[in-house]
Each structure stands twice: as structure tokens, then as C-alpha cells.
């Protein structure tokens, strides 16, 4: 018969597997590692989530960092659940007031306005185009 005995002291958790045999119990100590948010990790680097790289020390402590994404800026970003940061599959872009997506560096013109992406942000900067005066023939 075997049963698991867990000893917890502060942040350090040690587990012992006690195996009872006919002669005497045998004590088994698992390899060094860390218990982090309910999951056991071996000593070394581990990835708790795509945005949370961690390090498990031989003393049983887990140290994790949260990744801060640098976002280029686009209106059609895609977030892959296996990656930390969203990506812009069509590069940097912005949206004109009529909903048209404009590639960064391009100009979008309508009969009444001219739009370009600003250096920052995803909303296009637009300017009204002057309309020529109509001449009425008599």
C-alpha cells in the first residue's frame, strides 16, 4: 500500500511517497522542483502561460514575470492563444471614418476627404477636400 504525505513549510512544499511493504516502509523523495498554482514543475525554466515565463529554483521557489506586449497598432489584430502578444497579419494599419482599412503609409481618398494613418493609433487622420464652386450658366 502507498500513500502520499505532503509537508508544506512557507512557500516550500515537499512531498514524500510512503510505500508500505511487509518489511518496513520505504521513503521516496521526488526530484527537486516547485509547486506553482497547483502544478508541479522541475527545477529550471518553465512556461506557466504564453505571457508568463517562470524559473523554478532548487530551493523550491518559483519566480515568474509577466510579458508586456509592444503593439505596432492595427485594426485587424489576431490573438493566437498559444502566443502571448497579438499580431497584425496585414501590418500596421488604421481605419477611416467610413470603416475602410488603410495600410500605414498609404493615402485613402474619397470625393470629400483624404485620410492617412497617423504615427500612433489606429484611427485615420482625415482632412476635408475643398469643393470647387459651381458655376451656374444663365
For each residue, the residues with C-beta under 8 A, 3 or more apart:
1: 19 20
2: 17 18 19 20
3: 17 18
4: 15 16 17 18
5: 15 16 17 18
6: 13 14 15 16
7: 13 14 15 16
8: 12 13 14
9: 12 13 14
10:
11: 60 61
12: 8 9 59 60 61
13: 6 7 8 9 35 60
14: 6 7 8 9 29 60
15: 4 5 6 7 29 30
16: 4 5 6 7 27 28 29
17: 2 3 4 5 27 28 30
18: 2 3 4 5 25 26 27 28
19: 1 2 25 26 28
20: 1 2 25
21: 24 25 26
22:
23:
24: 21
25: 18 19 20 21
26: 18 19 21
27: 16 17 18
28: 16 17 18 19
29: 14 15 16
30: 15 17 33 40
31: 42 43
32: 42 43 58 60
33: 30 40 41 42 43 56 60
34: 40 41 43 56 57 60 61 62
35: 13 38 39 40 41 60 62
36: 39 41 48 54 56 62 64
37: 48
38: 35
39: 35 36 48
40: 30 33 34 35
41: 33 34 35 36 46 54 56 62
42: 31 32 33 46 56
43: 31 32 33 34 56 57 58
44: 55 56
45: 53 54 55 56
46: 41 42 53 54 55 56
47: 50 52 53 54
48: 36 37 39 52 53 54 64
49: 52
50: 47 67 81 82 83 84
51: 66 67 69 84 85
52: 47 48 49 64 65 66 67
53: 45 46 47 48 64 65 67
54: 36 41 45 46 47 48 62 63 64 65
55: 44 45 46 62 63 64
56: 33 34 36 41 42 43 44 45 46 60 61 62
57: 34 43 60 61 62 63
58: 32 43
59: 12
60: 11 12 13 14 32 33 34 35 56 57
61: 11 12 34 56 57
62: 34 35 36 41 54 55 56 57
63: 54 55 57
64: 36 48 52 53 54 55
65: 52 53 54
66: 51 52
67: 50 51 52 53 84 85
68:
69: 51 84 85 86
70: 85
71: 77 85 86
72: 88 91 92
73: 88 92 94 120 121 122
74: 77 88 90 91 92 93 94 122
75: 93 94 95 101 122
76: 88 89 90 93 101
77: 71 74 86 87 88
78: 86 87 88 89
79: 83 86 87
80: 83 87
81: 50
82: 50
83: 50 79 80 87
84: 50 51 67 69
85: 51 67 69 70 71
86: 69 71 77 78 79
87: 77 78 79 80 83
88: 72 73 74 76 77 78 91 92 93
89: 76 78
90: 74 76 93 101 103
91: 72 74 88 103 104
92: 72 73 74 88 103 104 117
93: 74 75 76 88 90 101 102 103 104 117 122
94: 73 74 75 101 102 104 117 118 121 122 123 124
95: 75 99 100 101 102 122 123 124
96: 99 100 101 102 108 115 124 126
97: 113 115 124 126
98: 110
99: 95 96
100: 95 96 108 115
101: 75 76 90 93 94 95 96
102: 93 94 95 96 106 107 108 115 116 117 124
103: 90 91 92 93 106 117
104: 91 92 93 94 117
105: 116 117
106: 102 103 116 117
107: 102 114 115 116
108: 96 100 102 114 115 116 124
109: 113 114 115 129
110: 98 113 114
111: 129
112: 128 129 131
113: 97 109 110 126 127 128 129
114: 107 108 109 110 126 127 129
115: 96 97 100 102 107 108 109 124 125 126 127
116: 102 105 106 107 108 124 125
117: 92 93 94 102 103 104 105 106 122 124 125
118: 94 121 123 124 125
119:
120: 73
121: 73 94 118
122: 73 74 75 93 94 95 117
123: 94 95 118
124: 94 95 96 97 102 108 115 116 117 118
125: 115 116 117 118
126: 96 97 113 114 115
127: 113 114 115
128: 112 113
129: 109 111 112 113 114
130:
131: 112
132:
133:
134:
135:
136:
137:
138:
